[in-house]
Amino acid sequence: MDVSWTVWVLTIVGLSTLIAVDFFIGRKPHDVSTKEAGIWTIVWIVLAVLFGAGLAVLGEGKASGEFFAGFITEKSLSVDNLFVFVLIMAKFAVPSQLQQRVLLIGVLIALVLRAIFIAAGAAVIANFSWVFYIFGAFLIYTAWKLIQEARADEDDDDWEENRLLKSIEHRFGVADKYHGTKLFIRNNGKRVMTPLMVVMLAIGMTDVLFAVDSIPAIFGLTQDPYIVFTANAFALMGLRQLYFLIGGLLKKLVHLSYGLSVILGFIGVKLVLHALHESGVHVPVVSIPFSLAVIGGVLVVTTITSLIASKKMAAAEAAKDGKPETAGPSDEESKSVSS
């Protein structure tokens, strides 16, 4: 897709305006209701659909298909990332009215980081086609790692700070409580960070790891930097509202890691096939409609099986924790006693 600098500028201005609107809506700390989160989640998804449909109307059918495939993939990976956000929020006991501010800054950091990764990835791909082998192998390895972690059934109810974050806390010091939306305060004449600043740093560092996984995945679906950037942007926008909407549902998506591993593995194989094709080897070429069907199908199946498994687990836990009823006298014994 041939995109002029004018279109790039207009797109960035448009996305910046949407981000500013999002910031204006959540500028005042408050508890986000399910209704508010639901409405704005739908708004962001509708905007993404309109953008993708607009590409098709303008005669860019291939770009439209690539956008939707990339958007769904990135949105799915973002939902998986919400698990980590939940753990970070719990680790630092972030007040509910401040969580939306943390997530908003986290999304902004993620957008900037992914823009940098996308620019670097596009430059590397343009000059070194063999990088597709590396991207493909990395995604297949990531898919295998996800399966191993899911099968290990490890306890993920805690999140540990990395060394860099601990060193930053030690260097600047951290206040013993939250001070509204302030990031720094004066404590005994010394400028120290508030816990809110620490949480934002934790979210930002986590976003770096997320970008490492997601950018190769979407480059496996399209090599168009414009589509890669817009799909990422629309997938990230609305993530804050989605956090509050499906916070309780996250624990029920017990098979999400398996579904994402299948998707990443599929894209990894697609990348390797693309690399072989570019090298002159006659191999099957995976089309975007087929990729879209696979990604959508895997997510639907994963969601259904997750909800069924969660329901069975809840029933088993209820039966296990329930106290057996005390056996009462039988009818015959009752009659005998009465006589």
C-alpha positions in Angstrom: 0.0 0.0 0.0 1.5 3.3 -1.1 1.0 5.8 1.7 2.0 9.4 1.3 3.5 11.5 4.0 0.2 13.5 4.1 -1.8 10.4 4.9 0.8 9.5 7.6 0.5 12.9 9.2 -3.3 12.9 9.0 -3.4 9.4 10.5 -1.1 10.4 13.4 -3.1 13.6 14.0 -6.4 11.6 14.0 -5.0 9.0 16.4 -3.6 11.7 18.6 -7.0 13.4 18.7 -8.6 10.1 19.8 -6.0 9.6 22.5 -6.6 13.2 23.7 -10.3 12.5 23.9 -9.6 9.3 25.8 -7.4 11.3 28.2 -10.0 14.0 28.6 -12.7 11.4 29.5 -10.4 9.8 32.1 -8.6 12.9 33.4 -10.5 12.9 36.7 -9.8 9.8 38.8 -12.9 7.8 39.4 -14.1 4.2 39.6 -15.0 3.0 36.1 -18.4 1.4 35.9 -19.1 -1.7 33.7 -21.6 0.4 31.7 -19.0 3.1 31.0 -16.3 0.5 30.1 -18.7 -1.4 27.9 -19.8 1.7 25.9 -16.3 2.9 25.2 -15.0 -0.6 24.4 -17.7 -0.8 21.7 -16.8 2.7 20.5 -13.1 1.8 20.0 -14.0 -1.4 18.2 -16.5 0.3 15.9 -13.8 2.9 15.0 -11.4 0.1 14.1 -14.0 -1.6 12.0 -14.8 1.7 10.2 -11.1 2.3 9.5 -10.7 -1.2 8.1 -13.9 -0.9 6.0 -12.7 2.5 4.8 -9.6 0.9 3.4 -11.8 -1.5 1.5 -14.0 1.3 0.1 -10.9 3.1 -1.1 -10.0 0.1 -3.1 -7.4 -1.3 -0.8 -9.1 -4.7 -0.2 -5.8 -6.5 0.5 -4.8 -3.8 3.0 -8.2 -4.0 4.7 -7.9 -7.8 5.1 -4.3 -7.4 6.5 -5.6 -4.7 8.9 -8.4 -6.8 10.3 -6.1 -9.9 10.7 -3.4 -7.7 12.4 -6.0 -6.0 14.6 -7.6 -9.2 15.9 -4.2 -10.8 16.5 -2.9 -7.7 18.4 -6.1 -7.4 20.4 -5.9 -11.0 21.4 -2.3 -10.6 22.6 -3.4 -7.4 24.4 -6.1 -9.3 26.3 -3.5 -11.8 27.4 -1.3 -8.9 28.6 -4.2 -7.7 30.8 -3.4 -10.7 33.0 -0.1 -9.1 33.9 -1.7 -5.7 34.4 -4.1 -7.2 36.9 -1.2 -8.8 38.8 0.8 -5.5 38.8 -2.2 -3.6 40.1 -2.7 -6.1 42.9 1.0 -6.2 43.7 1.1 -2.4 44.3 -2.4 -2.2 45.7 -3.4 0.5 43.3 -6.6 2.3 44.4 -9.4 1.6 42.0 -9.9 5.3 41.1 -6.3 5.6 40.0 -6.1 2.4 37.9 -7.5 4.1 34.8 -4.7 6.7 35.0 -2.1 4.0 35.2 -3.6 2.1 32.2 -3.8 5.3 30.1 -0.2 6.1 30.6 0.7 2.5 30.0 -1.1 2.6 26.7 0.7 5.8 25.7 4.1 4.1 26.5 3.1 1.1 24.6 2.2 3.1 21.5 5.5 5.0 21.5 7.5 1.7 22.0 5.7 -0.1 19.3 6.1 2.8 16.9 9.9 2.5 17.5 9.8 -1.3 17.1 7.7 -1.0 13.9 10.1 1.5 12.3 13.1 -0.6 13.2 11.4 -3.8 12.0 10.4 -2.3 8.7 13.9 -1.0 8.1 15.4 -4.4 8.8 12.9 -6.3 6.6 13.5 -3.8 3.7 17.2 -4.6 3.7 17.4 -8.2 5.0 14.7 -10.6 3.8 16.3 -13.4 5.8 15.1 -11.8 9.0 11.7 -13.6 8.3 13.5 -16.8 9.3 14.4 -15.3 12.7 10.9 -13.8 13.2 9.3 -17.2 12.3 11.6 -19.2 14.6 11.1 -16.7 17.4 7.3 -17.0 17.2 7.4 -20.8 17.0 9.6 -20.8 20.1 7.2 -18.4 21.9 4.3 -20.6 21.0 6.0 -23.6 22.5 7.0 -21.7 25.6 3.3 -20.6 26.1 2.2 -24.2 25.9 4.9 -25.3 28.4 3.8 -22.6 30.8 0.2 -23.5 30.5 0.8 -27.2 31.0 3.0 -26.5 34.0 -0.1 -25.0 35.7 2.2 -22.6 37.7 0.8 -20.3 40.3 0.6 -16.9 38.6 -1.1 -15.0 41.4 1.9 -12.8 42.1 4.2 -10.6 40.1 7.8 -9.9 41.0 9.7 -6.7 40.3 12.8 -7.0 38.0 16.2 -5.8 39.0 16.0 -2.6 37.0 12.8 -1.5 38.7 14.2 -2.4 42.2 17.4 -0.4 41.5 15.3 2.7 40.4 13.3 2.4 43.6 16.5 2.2 45.7 18.0 5.2 43.8 15.1 7.6 44.1 13.2 6.2 47.1 9.5 5.6 47.3 6.8 7.2 49.4 4.9 5.0 51.8 1.5 5.8 50.3 -0.3 7.1 47.2 -0.7 10.9 46.8 -3.5 11.2 44.3 -2.1 11.5 40.7 1.2 12.9 41.8 4.3 11.0 40.6 6.9 12.7 42.8 6.7 14.4 46.3 9.0 16.0 48.8 9.7 13.8 51.8 12.0 15.3 54.5 13.4 17.6 51.9 14.2 14.8 49.5 12.3 14.3 46.2 11.0 10.7 46.1 8.7 8.7 43.8 5.1 7.9 44.7 3.9 4.3 44.3 1.9 5.5 41.3 5.2 6.4 39.5 6.6 2.9 40.3 3.5 1.2 38.9 3.7 3.3 35.7 7.4 2.3 35.3 6.4 -1.4 35.9 3.7 -1.2 33.2 6.1 0.5 30.8 8.8 -2.1 31.3 6.3 -4.8 30.8 5.2 -3.1 27.5 8.7 -3.6 26.2 8.4 -7.4 26.5 4.9 -7.3 25.0 6.2 -5.4 22.0 8.9 -8.0 21.4 6.3 -10.7 21.0 3.6 -8.7 19.1 5.6 -6.9 16.5 7.1 -10.1 14.8 3.5 -11.6 14.9 1.9 -8.8 13.0 4.8 -8.6 10.5 4.0 -12.2 9.8 0.6 -11.0 8.5 1.7 -7.9 6.7 4.9 -6.1 5.9 3.2 -2.7 5.3 4.4 -0.4 8.1 1.2 1.7 7.8 -1.0 -1.3 8.4 1.2 -2.6 11.2 1.1 0.8 13.0 -2.6 1.4 12.6 -3.5 -2.2 13.6 -1.4 -1.8 16.7 -2.8 1.6 17.6 -6.4 0.5 17.3 -5.7 -2.6 19.2 -4.2 -0.7 22.1 -6.8 2.1 22.2 -9.7 0.9 24.3 -7.5 -1.5 26.2 -8.0 0.6 29.3 -11.8 0.2 29.1 -11.5 -3.4 28.2 -9.5 -4.0 31.4 -12.5 -2.8 33.5 -15.0 -4.6 31.3 -13.5 -8.1 31.4 -11.5 -8.0 34.6 -13.6 -10.7 36.1 -13.7 -12.7 32.9 -9.9 -13.0 32.6 -9.6 -15.7 35.1 -12.2 -17.7 33.1 -10.2 -17.7 29.9 -8.1 -20.7 31.1 -7.3 -21.9 27.6 -6.3 -18.5 26.2 -2.6 -19.3 26.4 -3.2 -22.4 24.3 -5.1 -20.4 21.7 -2.5 -17.7 21.5 0.2 -20.4 21.1 -1.6 -21.9 18.2 -2.0 -18.4 16.6 1.7 -17.5 17.1 2.8 -20.9 15.9 0.7 -20.5 12.8 2.1 -17.1 12.0 5.6 -18.4 12.7 5.1 -21.1 10.1 3.6 -18.6 7.7 6.7 -16.4 8.1 9.1 -19.3 7.4 7.1 -20.2 4.3 7.2 -16.6 3.2 10.9 -16.5 3.7 11.4 -19.7 1.7 9.1 -18.3 -1.1 11.2 -15.1 -1.2 14.3 -17.4 -1.5 12.9 -19.0 -4.6 11.6 -22.2 -3.0 8.2 -23.4 -4.3 6.1 -23.6 -1.1 2.5 -22.9 -0.3 1.6 -19.2 0.3 -0.8 -18.6 3.1 -3.4 -16.0 2.1 -4.8 -13.3 4.3 -8.4 -14.6 4.2 -7.2 -18.0 5.3 -5.1 -16.4 8.1 -8.1 -14.4 9.2 -10.2 -17.5 9.3 -7.6 -19.4 11.3 -7.1 -16.6 13.9 -10.9 -16.0 14.3 -11.6 -19.7 14.5 -9.0 -20.4 17.1 -10.2 -17.5 19.3 -13.8 -18.7 19.1 -13.0 -22.3 20.0 -10.6 -21.1 22.8 -13.2 -18.9 24.3 -15.9 -21.6 24.2 -13.7 -24.3 25.7 -12.4 -21.9 28.3 -15.9 -21.0 29.5 -16.9 -24.7 29.6 -13.8 -25.6 31.5 -14.2 -22.7 34.0 -17.8 -23.8 34.7 -16.8 -27.3 35.4 -13.9 -26.2 37.6 -16.3 -23.9 39.6 -18.7 -26.7 40.0 -16.0 -29.1 41.2 -14.7 -26.5 43.7 -18.2 -25.9 45.0 -18.7 -29.6 45.5 -15.3 -30.0 47.2 -15.9 -27.1 49.6 -19.5 -27.9 50.3 -20.2 -29.7 53.6 -22.1 -33.0 53.2 -25.6 -32.9 54.6 -26.2 -34.8 57.8 -28.2 -37.9 57.1 -31.6 -37.7 58.8 -33.7 -40.6 59.8 -35.4 -42.5 57.1 -39.1 -42.6 56.7 -39.2 -46.1 58.1 -37.2 -45.0 61.2 -39.5 -42.0 61.6 -42.6 -44.2 61.6 -41.0 -46.6 64.0 -40.2 -43.7 66.4 -43.7 -42.3 66.1 -45.2 -45.7 67.0 
